[in-house]
């Protein structure tokens, strides 16, 4: 249960609609004079990784990585998210930002899908699906609320560019917690089971 809470805290913080949202909107409007319509159009592409969530489940079911269907993908996805947010702290051009944030969106969507699969598999095995799902949404919403508050404070206290880079720095640390704990807290057999598992089915939960 600790792992599920941790992953959904990271998701609530690390989604492009999480902690980065207010600083990013503020940066684009103040630095480049973009209108709300321009900002919305610019950010629309970041929804694509969440639309194709079934793909991640199918890939993990049929193509185990290092002998695991979930664990290895979760570690790599969160490491990629941390690295991409570190990259955000070094760039300012909108064309570069949207590319790197798209990488973070893919990483977060993959992590969400596979954590959902682990949640269902363990929930069924332990008869604790309801408790796991409750923890999932509890911690996701707590993280989303905290992200809104912290993002607002960054916008209020820092310049547009500094607020954006500070938010990215904070977010980059969060997925590292999943990288450090996933390998030890997820119990998964080395040899994958055949057939399509729960990851593909869980893809539409958000």
C-alpha positions in Angstrom: 0.0 0.0 0.0 2.9 2.3 0.7 4.1 1.9 -2.9 0.7 2.7 -4.4 0.4 5.9 -2.3 3.9 6.9 -3.3 3.3 6.4 -7.1 0.1 8.4 -7.1 1.6 11.2 -5.1 4.3 11.4 -7.8 1.6 11.3 -10.5 -0.3 14.1 -8.9 2.8 16.2 -8.7 4.4 15.1 -11.9 1.6 15.3 -14.4 1.8 18.3 -16.7 -1.5 19.4 -15.1 0.2 19.2 -11.6 2.9 21.3 -10.1 4.3 22.6 -13.4 0.9 23.8 -14.7 0.7 27.3 -13.1 4.3 28.2 -13.5 4.2 27.0 -17.2 1.1 29.0 -18.0 2.5 32.0 -16.2 5.8 31.7 -18.0 4.2 31.5 -21.5 1.8 34.4 -20.8 4.3 36.8 -19.1 7.4 36.0 -21.2 6.0 35.6 -24.6 2.6 37.4 -24.3 0.6 34.3 -25.3 -3.2 34.4 -25.0 -5.1 31.7 -23.1 -6.1 30.2 -26.4 -2.5 30.0 -27.6 -1.4 28.4 -24.3 -4.2 25.8 -24.5 -3.4 24.9 -28.1 0.2 24.6 -27.2 -0.4 22.2 -24.3 -3.0 20.1 -26.1 -0.3 17.8 -27.4 0.6 16.8 -23.9 -2.7 14.9 -23.6 -1.6 12.4 -26.3 0.3 10.1 -23.9 -2.7 9.7 -21.7 -5.1 8.9 -24.7 -3.0 5.9 -25.8 -2.6 4.3 -22.3 -3.8 0.9 -23.6 -0.6 0.6 -25.6 1.6 0.6 -22.5 -0.3 -2.2 -20.9 -0.2 -4.3 -24.0 3.5 -3.8 -24.5 4.3 -4.6 -20.8 2.2 -7.8 -21.0 3.7 -9.1 -24.2 7.3 -7.8 -24.0 8.7 -8.4 -20.5 11.8 -6.3 -19.7 14.6 -8.0 -17.9 12.1 -10.8 -17.1 9.5 -8.5 -15.5 6.2 -7.2 -16.9 5.8 -4.3 -14.5 8.8 -3.6 -12.3 11.5 -2.8 -14.8 9.2 -0.6 -16.9 8.1 1.4 -13.7 11.7 2.0 -12.8 12.7 3.2 -16.3 9.6 5.3 -16.7 10.2 7.2 -13.5 13.9 7.6 -14.1 13.0 9.1 -17.5 10.5 11.5 -15.9 13.1 12.6 -13.4 15.7 13.1 -16.1 13.2 15.0 -18.3 12.2 17.4 -15.5 15.9 18.1 -14.8 16.2 18.9 -18.5 13.3 21.4 -18.2 15.4 23.3 -15.6 17.9 24.1 -18.3 15.7 25.3 -21.2 13.5 28.3 -22.0 12.3 28.0 -25.6 8.7 26.9 -26.0 9.6 24.5 -28.8 12.1 22.7 -26.5 9.8 22.8 -23.5 6.9 21.2 -25.2 9.1 18.4 -26.5 10.6 17.6 -23.1 7.3 17.9 -21.3 5.9 15.5 -23.8 8.6 13.0 -22.6 7.5 13.6 -19.0 3.9 13.0 -20.0 4.7 9.7 -21.6 6.7 8.6 -18.5 3.9 9.6 -16.1 1.3 7.8 -18.3 3.3 4.6 -18.4 3.9 4.7 -14.7 0.2 5.3 -14.0 -0.9 2.4 -16.3 1.6 -0.1 -14.9 1.0 0.9 -11.2 -2.7 0.4 -11.9 -2.0 -3.1 -13.2 0.1 -3.9 -10.1 -2.7 -2.5 -7.9 -5.4 -4.8 -9.5 -3.2 -7.9 -9.5 -2.3 -7.5 -5.8 -5.8 -6.3 -4.9 -7.3 -9.5 -6.3 -4.6 -11.7 -4.7 -5.0 -10.1 -1.3 -8.7 -9.3 -1.4 -7.9 -5.6 -0.8 -8.8 -4.0 -4.1 -11.2 -1.4 -2.5 -8.6 -0.3 0.0 -5.9 0.0 -2.7 -8.1 2.1 -4.9 -9.1 4.3 -2.0 -5.5 4.9 -1.2 -4.8 5.6 -4.9 -7.3 8.4 -5.1 -6.7 9.8 -1.6 -3.0 10.4 -2.3 -3.4 11.5 -5.9 -5.9 14.2 -4.7 -3.7 15.3 -1.8 -0.8 15.7 -4.2 -2.9 17.6 -6.7 -4.0 20.0 -3.9 -0.5 20.5 -2.7 0.7 21.1 -6.2 -1.9 23.8 -6.8 -0.8 25.6 -3.6 3.0 25.2 -4.2 2.6 26.2 -7.9 0.7 29.4 -6.8 3.4 30.3 -4.3 6.2 29.9 -6.9 4.3 32.1 -9.3 3.7 34.7 -6.7 7.2 34.9 -5.3 9.5 34.3 -8.3 10.0 35.6 -11.8 8.3 33.6 -14.6 11.4 31.7 -15.7 12.6 31.1 -12.1 9.1 29.8 -11.1 9.1 27.4 -14.0 12.6 26.0 -13.3 11.9 25.8 -9.6 8.8 23.8 -10.2 10.7 21.4 -12.5 13.4 21.0 -9.9 10.9 20.0 -7.2 9.1 17.6 -9.5 12.3 15.9 -10.7 13.0 14.7 -7.2 9.6 12.9 -6.8 10.0 10.1 -9.4 13.3 9.2 -8.0 11.5 8.0 -4.9 9.6 5.5 -7.1 12.9 4.4 -8.8 14.4 3.7 -5.4 11.5 1.8 -4.0 9.8 0.0 -6.9 12.4 -2.7 -7.2 12.1 -3.6 -3.5 8.3 -3.1 -2.8 6.9 -4.8 -5.9 6.7 -8.5 -5.6 6.6 -10.0 -9.1 7.7 -13.4 -10.5 10.7 -13.2 -12.8 9.0 -15.2 -15.6 6.0 -13.3 -17.1 2.6 -14.9 -17.5 1.2 -15.3 -21.0 -1.7 -13.3 -22.4 -3.0 -9.8 -21.9 -2.9 -8.7 -18.2 -4.6 -6.0 -16.3 -2.5 -3.1 -17.5 -4.3 -2.8 -20.8 -7.7 -3.1 -19.0 -6.7 -0.4 -16.5 -5.7 2.1 -19.1 -9.1 4.0 -19.0 -9.2 4.6 -15.3 -8.1 8.2 -15.7 
